[in-house]
Amino acid sequence: MTDYAPFPLIDLSGGPRERGRIHGKAAADRLKRGAKMYAESLLKSGVDWKELERRAEAMVPLIDKFDPAYVEEMRGIAEGANEPFAAVVLMNARTEMVVAARKQQAAKHFPDGCTAALALPEASADGVLLHGQNWDWRAECAETSVVLRIRRDDGPDILTFTEAGGLARSGLNSAGIGLTANALECDRDYQRGPGVPLPFIRRKVLEAAHLANAVQTIVSTPKPGSNHMAVSHCDGEAFGFECAPDETFWIAPDRGLYVHANHWIADSARAKVKDTGLAETPDSIYRDKRVRDQLSPKRGKLTLEDFRQAFFDDWGTPHSVCRPPRMNTRGVMTATTAMILMRPAEGHLEACPMPALNRQFTTYTLTPDRTAQKQAAE
């Protein structure tokens, strides 16, 4: 086993611009490396830096309409890191920008993988909701990701794991809401005009004081491509949302347990959309099953340690739940980049970089707001 450096914890506070400057300054090296990585992907698809800047600026009105504070925060990140604004937009819309470029060349996108799970209080050993995932993506992102602890004056505080320069990926908030996300693909992707890039939607979910607000954000926001999000509330409710660009299909946990990988599973979704992602991530169908089969017999006794062991599953390696580094069909080194484990009620998040090669977890904490958690559940 190799020890990887823990994901840096960055504390953010103040207004959007100030939060961004703190973020950018603290994560400058990681942001620069991440932006360079994605800019090189765009260049291979025929998009040079000048064109990247044009596309980034073209996205600003859409993001500003969704929430102008996000544009301000990104400008602050660019200032703090002394990097171009386009680099920060790229870190928050890399999927949308890379896919758009490849679509012009009729090339396939290689999606993020992920295997996520959650257990409602009725299924856990101590009556506390559990939520976690493996994030499968570029191996380099083990060295370009961070954890942000965001102190807010206008809503719940946030603890989120994300790529440096990103506004959010997975995480929890002080009101007890948890979030994980997995890639999906379907025949409607990038066909229906502009939509809000996913990191902004995830950030809005994590800003929600109530589960209903989080659900509304997911269901009502147009998206350029498909995605799955699992949203939980520590008081005992959780749902998965399989999102096509123009339609959302929801799934409830089965007897207190929910597992999702990278293929569509809702009957209503499978009747209406064509799953175009399984050709790229065929192992999704058994990653989902492997985790569910390991967790199901322990309903009522589940702990984060059970989640950890299920996510470490290496059956079928390297096409496994926990993936070691391997070259994909595009010549990119991919892996399970991070394992994330959460107890949202307690503001507890554990993260391990490159878990197939490293077993060192770091715990990150956020002070829970018990009053907000109770109000959000009412």
C-alpha positions in Angstrom: 0.0 0.0 0.0 1.1 3.5 -0.8 0.2 6.5 1.4 -1.4 9.4 -0.4 -1.6 12.9 1.0 -5.0 13.6 2.6 -7.3 16.0 0.7 -6.6 19.4 2.1 -9.3 21.0 4.2 -10.0 24.6 3.2 -12.2 26.8 5.5 -14.2 29.4 3.6 -16.2 32.3 5.1 -17.4 35.8 4.1 -19.2 36.9 1.0 -19.0 34.9 -2.3 -16.0 36.9 -3.7 -14.1 36.6 -0.4 -14.8 32.9 -0.1 -13.6 32.4 -3.6 -10.3 34.3 -3.0 -9.6 32.1 0.1 -10.4 29.0 -1.9 -8.2 30.0 -4.8 -5.2 31.0 -2.8 -5.3 27.8 -0.7 -5.8 25.5 -3.7 -3.8 27.3 -6.3 -1.4 24.5 -7.2 -4.2 21.9 -7.3 -6.5 24.1 -9.4 -3.7 24.9 -11.9 -3.0 21.2 -12.3 -6.6 20.3 -12.7 -7.4 23.0 -15.2 -4.3 22.1 -17.3 -5.5 18.5 -17.4 -8.9 19.4 -18.7 -7.6 22.1 -21.1 -5.4 19.4 -22.6 -8.5 17.2 -23.1 -10.2 20.1 -24.9 -7.2 20.7 -27.0 -7.2 17.1 -28.3 -10.8 17.8 -29.4 -9.8 20.9 -31.3 -10.5 23.6 -28.7 -7.6 25.8 -28.0 -7.3 28.2 -25.0 -8.8 31.2 -26.8 -11.8 29.1 -27.8 -12.0 27.8 -24.2 -12.2 31.3 -22.9 -14.9 32.2 -25.4 -17.0 29.2 -24.3 -16.4 29.9 -20.6 -17.7 33.5 -21.0 -20.7 32.2 -23.0 -21.7 30.2 -20.0 -21.6 33.1 -17.6 -25.2 34.4 -18.3 -26.7 31.0 -17.7 -24.8 30.5 -14.4 -25.6 34.1 -13.4 -29.3 33.5 -14.0 -29.2 30.4 -11.8 -27.3 32.1 -9.0 -25.1 35.3 -9.5 -23.2 34.5 -6.3 -21.7 31.5 -8.1 -20.2 33.7 -10.7 -18.8 36.0 -8.0 -17.3 33.1 -6.2 -15.6 31.8 -9.3 -14.2 35.2 -10.0 -12.8 35.2 -6.5 -11.3 31.8 -6.9 -9.5 33.0 -10.1 -8.2 36.0 -8.3 -7.0 34.1 -5.3 -5.2 31.4 -7.4 -3.9 34.0 -9.9 -5.4 31.9 -12.7 -7.7 32.9 -15.6 -11.4 33.0 -14.9 -11.9 30.5 -17.8 -9.8 27.9 -15.8 -12.3 28.1 -12.9 -15.3 27.8 -15.2 -13.7 24.8 -16.7 -13.3 23.2 -13.3 -17.1 23.7 -12.7 -18.2 22.8 -16.2 -15.6 20.4 -17.4 -18.0 17.6 -18.4 -20.2 20.0 -20.3 -17.3 21.7 -22.1 -15.4 18.5 -22.9 -18.5 16.6 -24.1 -19.6 19.5 -26.3 -16.2 19.5 -28.0 -16.1 15.8 -28.5 -19.7 15.8 -29.7 -18.6 18.1 -32.5 -16.2 15.3 -33.5 -18.8 12.6 -33.1 -16.6 11.2 -30.3 -17.8 9.3 -27.2 -17.4 10.8 -23.8 -15.8 8.7 -21.1 -18.0 9.3 -18.0 -17.2 9.4 -14.4 -17.9 6.1 -12.6 -19.2 5.9 -9.1 -20.9 3.5 -6.7 -23.0 5.1 -4.0 -25.0 3.7 -1.1 -27.1 5.0 1.9 -28.8 3.4 4.8 -31.8 5.0 6.6 -31.7 5.0 10.4 -33.9 1.9 10.5 -31.1 0.0 8.7 -28.1 1.2 10.7 -26.7 -0.2 13.9 -27.2 2.9 16.0 -30.2 4.6 14.2 -28.1 7.2 12.4 -28.4 7.7 8.6 -25.3 6.6 6.7 -24.3 7.8 3.2 -21.2 7.3 1.0 -19.7 6.5 -2.3 -16.7 5.6 -4.4 -15.8 8.2 -7.0 -14.2 6.7 -10.1 -12.5 9.2 -12.4 -9.0 10.3 -13.5 -6.3 9.0 -11.1 -4.7 12.4 -11.2 -7.7 13.9 -9.3 -6.5 12.2 -6.1 -3.9 15.1 -6.2 -6.2 17.9 -7.4 -9.2 17.5 -5.1 -10.0 19.2 -1.8 -12.5 19.4 1.0 -14.3 22.7 1.5 -15.8 23.8 4.9 -18.1 26.7 4.0 -19.4 29.0 6.7 -22.5 30.8 5.5 -24.5 33.6 6.9 -27.6 33.0 4.8 -28.1 29.2 5.2 -26.6 26.0 6.4 -22.9 25.5 6.6 -21.4 23.1 4.0 -18.8 20.4 4.0 -18.1 19.2 0.5 -15.5 17.1 -1.3 -14.7 18.6 -4.8 -12.0 19.2 -7.3 -10.0 22.3 -6.5 -11.8 25.3 -8.0 -15.1 23.5 -8.0 -18.1 24.8 -5.9 -19.3 21.3 -4.8 -19.4 17.6 -5.6 -20.5 15.4 -2.7 -20.9 16.2 0.9 -23.3 17.3 3.7 -24.6 20.4 5.4 -25.3 21.5 9.0 -29.0 21.0 8.5 -28.4 17.2 8.0 -28.7 17.0 4.3 -26.3 14.6 2.4 -25.5 14.3 -1.3 -23.6 12.0 -3.6 -23.6 11.9 -7.4 -23.0 9.4 -10.1 -22.7 9.7 -13.9 -25.5 8.4 -16.2 -25.8 8.6 -20.0 -28.8 8.5 -22.3 -29.9 9.3 -25.8 -31.2 12.7 -24.8 -27.9 14.1 -23.6 -26.6 17.3 -25.0 -29.4 17.4 -27.5 -31.8 20.0 -26.1 -29.9 23.3 -25.7 -28.2 24.7 -22.6 -28.6 23.5 -19.1 -27.0 24.3 -15.7 -23.7 22.5 -15.2 -23.9 19.9 -12.5 -21.5 21.3 -9.8 -23.8 24.4 -9.5 -26.9 22.2 -9.0 -25.0 20.1 -6.4 -23.9 23.3 -4.6 -27.5 24.5 -4.5 -28.7 21.2 -3.1 -26.1 21.5 -0.3 -27.2 25.0 0.4 -30.8 23.8 1.1 -32.2 24.1 4.6 -35.0 21.7 3.8 -35.1 18.4 1.9 -38.0 19.7 -0.1 -35.8 22.6 -1.4 -33.0 20.2 -2.3 -35.5 18.0 -4.2 -37.0 21.0 -6.0 -33.5 22.1 -7.2 -32.8 18.6 -8.7 -36.2 18.2 -10.3 -36.8 21.7 -11.7 -33.3 22.6 -13.0 -32.6 21.8 -16.7 -29.4 19.9 -17.2 -27.3 19.5 -20.4 -26.6 15.8 -19.7 -27.8 13.0 -17.5 -26.8 12.4 -13.9 -27.9 10.5 -10.7 -28.0 12.2 -7.4 -28.8 10.6 -4.0 -30.1 13.0 -1.4 -30.6 12.2 2.2 -31.9 13.9 5.4 -30.5 12.7 8.7 -33.9 12.4 10.3 -34.7 9.4 8.1 -35.6 10.3 4.5 -33.7 9.7 1.3 -34.3 9.4 -2.4 -32.3 8.8 -5.6 -32.9 10.9 -8.6 -32.1 9.7 -12.1 -31.9 12.8 -14.2 -32.2 13.1 -17.9 -31.7 16.6 -19.3 -35.5 17.2 -19.4 -37.0 14.7 -17.0 -36.3 13.3 -13.5 -37.2 9.8 -12.2 -37.1 9.2 -8.4 -36.4 6.0 -6.5 -37.0 5.2 -2.9 -34.8 3.1 -0.7 -35.7 -0.6 -0.4 -36.3 -1.5 3.2 -34.0 1.3 4.4 -31.2 0.6 1.9 -30.3 2.3 -1.4 -27.5 1.5 -3.8 -26.7 3.0 -7.2 -23.9 2.8 -9.8 -23.8 4.1 -13.3 -26.8 2.6 -15.1 -30.5 3.5 -15.1 -32.5 1.4 -12.7 -35.9 3.1 -12.3 -38.5 1.2 -14.3 -40.1 4.4 -15.5 -36.7 5.7 -16.7 -35.8 2.4 -18.5 -39.1 2.5 -20.3 -38.4 6.0 -21.7 -34.7 6.5 -22.2 -32.0 4.5 -23.9 -29.0 3.8 -21.6 -26.0 4.8 -23.7 -23.5 4.6 -20.8 -23.2 0.8 -20.3 -21.0 0.4 -23.3 -18.4 2.6 -21.5 -19.0 1.3 -18.0 -20.3 -2.3 -18.3 -19.1 -3.2 -14.8 -21.8 -0.9 -13.4 -24.4 -3.7 -13.5 -22.4 -5.8 -11.0 -20.8 -3.0 -9.0 -24.4 -2.1 -8.0 -25.2 -5.7 -7.2 -22.0 -6.5 -5.3 -22.4 -3.6 -2.9 -26.1 -4.3 -2.4 -25.4 -8.0 -1.7 -22.8 -7.2 0.9 -25.0 -4.6 2.7 -28.4 -6.2 2.5 -27.9 -9.1 5.0 -26.8 -6.5 7.6 -29.9 -4.4 7.6 -30.5 -3.1 11.1 -26.8 -3.5 12.0 -25.1 -1.4 9.3 -22.1 0.8 10.2 -19.7 2.9 8.2 -17.2 0.1 8.5 -19.7 -2.1 6.5 -19.9 0.6 3.9 -16.1 0.8 3.8 -15.7 -2.9 3.3 -18.4 -3.0 0.6 -16.7 -0.1 -1.3 -13.3 -1.9 -1.0 -14.7 -4.9 -3.0 -12.2 -5.9 -5.7 -14.1 -8.7 -7.4 -13.5 -8.4 -11.2 -10.5 -6.1 -10.7 -9.6 -3.8 -12.4 -13.3 -3.5 -13.4 -14.4 -3.6 -9.8 -16.2 -1.5 -7.2 -12.8 -0.3 -5.9 -10.7 0.2 -9.1 -6.9 0.3 -9.2 -5.3 2.6 -11.7 -5.8 1.4 -15.3 -5.7 3.0 -18.7 -9.0 3.5 -20.4 -9.8 3.3 -24.1 -8.8 7.0 -24.5 -5.4 6.5 -23.0 -6.3 8.2 -19.7 -5.3 6.7 -16.4 -8.5 6.1 -14.3 -9.1 4.7 -10.9 -11.4 4.9 -7.8 -10.1 8.4 -7.0 -11.7 8.7 -3.6 -13.9 6.9 -1.1 -16.3 9.2 0.8 -18.2 8.1 4.0 -20.7 10.3 5.9 -22.8 10.5 8.9 -24.7 13.7 8.0 -26.5 14.1 11.4 -23.1 14.5 13.1 -21.3 16.5 10.3 -18.9 13.6 9.9 -17.2 13.0 6.6 -14.3 10.6 5.9 -12.3 10.6 2.7 -9.6 8.3 1.4 -7.6 9.1 -1.8 -7.0 6.1 -4.2 -8.5 3.5 -1.9 -7.3 0.6 -4.1 -3.8 1.5 -3.2 -4.2 3.4 0.1 -6.2 2.7 3.2 -5.6 6.0 5.0 -8.8 7.9 5.8 -9.0 11.5 7.0 -12.0 12.7 9.0 -13.5 16.1 8.3 -16.1 17.6 10.6 -18.8 20.3 10.5 -20.7 21.4 13.6 -24.3 20.2 13.1 -27.2 22.7 13.6 -29.6 20.6 15.7 -32.3 23.2 15.5 -32.0 23.4 11.7 -32.0 19.6 11.4 -35.2 19.4 13.4 -36.9 22.2 11.5 -35.9 20.7 8.2 -37.5 17.4 9.2 -40.8 19.1 10.2 
